[in-house]
Amino acid sequence: MKQNFHNFLRVPLLVLGMASLVVGTLAGIARLGWSVPTIGLSQIPHHGVLMVAAFFGTVIGLERAVAIAKGWAYSAPLLSGLGGISLMLGFDPQLGFGLILLGSVIFVAASVAVLKIQPAIHNWILLSGAIGLVVGNLLLLLGAHMQISVLWWMVYLVLTIAGERLELSRLAIRSDKKRQGLAVLSLLPLLGALIGIWLFSLGELIVAAGILAIALWLISYDIARRTVRQNGLPRFTAVCMLAGYGWLFFAALLLLFNNLSVMVVVRDTPLHALFLGFVFSMVLGHALIIFPAVTRLKIPYSPLFYIPLACLHGTLLLRVTGGLSLQTKLYTLGGLLNAVALVVFIAAMIYSIYRGARSRRS
């Protein structure tokens, strides 16, 4: 009975997270000067909060809750999702920030529970990423500059993905030194984000150096280097991973160059190279594995998924080119098309779910 209730919660919680993604995307388009519905305009100040703390806080929190199968763990994605809804409804932002913070604290507790079950290196890295989310959300609630929270959110997503990839590569990476090496490298972004609370430029420099090192580790050792030679879903996932690692490396370089005054770039350029190029590549690559596990819907693979992947990277390249060359029209057009790429991905998911449901009926 209890398990059935947990299963019932999964889709509504996923819908909560998707609401933050949709409105957060509209707010991002509005920031670039495009006309959007009023709800998108009203959420311009909360674009980053909705996209990272609310959306990924909900979706990754739900994934963690499903993994440990504990009822209390579902309150993490619930609170994160409700925090995003609170912001969208125009309530006091502190209420939304507070709900999101509470959700992330429970998410850390769920990560600790996973670590108790399996005290492996990848789970220590996942816990470190969860702590990054809590600190970023706490600083947001306390009124710190948004840039500082963004630094911690970068740590959260990079370490979460690195930890999950280490877990998936455990059969390919048998060397304890290599696994321990990733754990040591993961300390650098945490240290940098901590320093960044007081000395932002120095902290961001250290975070960028750590992320660059993690990107090189992933490019060198991730199992995607092997699975890209296979066919079907394994190859698609590997292509997503390798493309994402390229964007992660590029984003870290831009942050380093910017802080060392080697070159000056539009600040959004490295951030979107990381959050869109790297993180959403991971979303596309893992969606056909994680979504069926969470929703229990059959989502068969199709080569059509290469279309949203190509759209994402092509439009991001346009946006980054505009940011580096200071061509505003190119930059804003790329930003608009980034949103279109996400719509294409959602459409591909819906079509695949329909195909799965029809094949099941047959």
Secondary structure, DSSP 8 states (H G I E B T S, - for coil): -HHHHHHHHHHHHHHHHHHHHHHHHHHHHHHTT----HHHHHTGGGHHIIIIIIIIHHHHHHHHHHHHT-GGGGHHHHHHHHHHHHHHTT--HHHHHHHHHHHHHHHHHHHHHHHHH---HHHHHHHHHHHHHHHHHHHHHTT--HHHHHHHHHHHHHHHHHHHHHHHTTTT---HHHHHHHHHHHHHHHHHHHHHTTSHHHHHHHHHHHHHHHHHHHHHH-THHHHTTS-HHHHHHHHHHHHHHHHHHHHHHHHHHHHTTS----THHHHHIIIIIIIHHHHHHHHHHHHHHHH-------GGGHHHHHHHHHHHHHHHHHHHHT-HHHHHHHHHHHHHHHHHHHHHHHHHHHHHHHHHH-
